[in-house]
Amino acid sequence: MTMAVAQVGEWLGLGGSILANLFNPRVIVIGGYFASLAQWLLPHAQDQLQRLVVAAPAARCRFVASTLGFGAASRGAPSMVINHIIDDSTTIMDLPRPAPY
């Protein structure tokens, strides 16, 4: 199992290096099952990321595990809607109405 987890970590690092090279984020947050396995995955992912980044600023990028658990998406999506409504309350008027049957 250790070898399989290391391999998943390396693939995660490959994907992270692509993100780091394109967008130069400082942090990549890993959630869900990946967060549960973070202590085994992230060292391999971070090593792979460091080897594959092209630019020096991208090398500052690091992986961290989410502390929100499996409910992160169910918390994040409503907060985006609420923030959008707070920013511009007139957008409520533009919501599509259900089609009549």
N, C-alpha and C positions, 0 to 999 in steps of 0.2 A: 504494500500500500504506500509506503514511503516514497518509492520510486514514482508511482502514479501521481502522487500529490506534488512531487518535485517537478514532474513534467507539466502538470497543469499550471504550476507557478511560472514555469518558463514561458508557456504560451501566453499567460496573463502578462508577463513582462514584455513579450513581443508586441502584444496589442497596446500596452502602455507606452512603449517606445514610439510606436507610430503616432499615438495621440500627442506625446511630448514633442516629437519632431514637427508635427503640424501646428499645434496650438500653444505649446510651451506653458502648460499649466504648472502650478507649484505643487499641487496635490491631486492625486487620483484616489477617490473614495471607493472602496470595495464594499459591497453590501450582500445581503442574502446569505446563501450557503458559503460564498467565498469569505464573508466576514467571520463565519463560524470556524473556518479553517485557517484564519489569517496567520496564526502563529507558525504554521507550517508552510503556507503558500507564499507569504510576502517576502521572506528572505530570498527565495528563488526568483520571484518576480522582480524584486529590486535589483538583484545582480544582473539579470537579463536586461532590464531597462538601462542600467548604467553602461553596459557593453554596447548597446545598440543606438543610443542617442548620438546625433550628429553634432549639434551645436552645444557649446559649453553651458549656456543658460538653461537648456533643456535638461542637463544633467542634475540640476537642482530639484527636479520633480521627484516626488516620493509617493509611495502607496501608503494609505492608512485604511484601517477597518472602520466601517460605520458602527456607531453605537446604537442606532435606531432599530436594529433588528429587521424583521420581515415586514413591519408596518411602515417603512419609510415612504414607499410610493403612495400609500393611502393617506399619509400626512402631507406629503409634498404637493400633490395635485390640488387638493382643496385650498391649500395656502396660496397657490399661484392664482386661483380664481378670486379668492378674497382680496389679495393684493391688487389685482387688476381692477376690481370693482372699487376699491378704496382710491386708487389712482385716478379713475375716471368713472364716476357713478352713472354717467349717461349711457355707458355701454350696456346696462341692464335693459334699456329700451330696445336695443338692437338684437336681442336674443331671438333665434328662429322659433316660430310657433309650430306645434305638432300639426301634421297634415290631417285634415278631416277624413274620416272613413267613409 
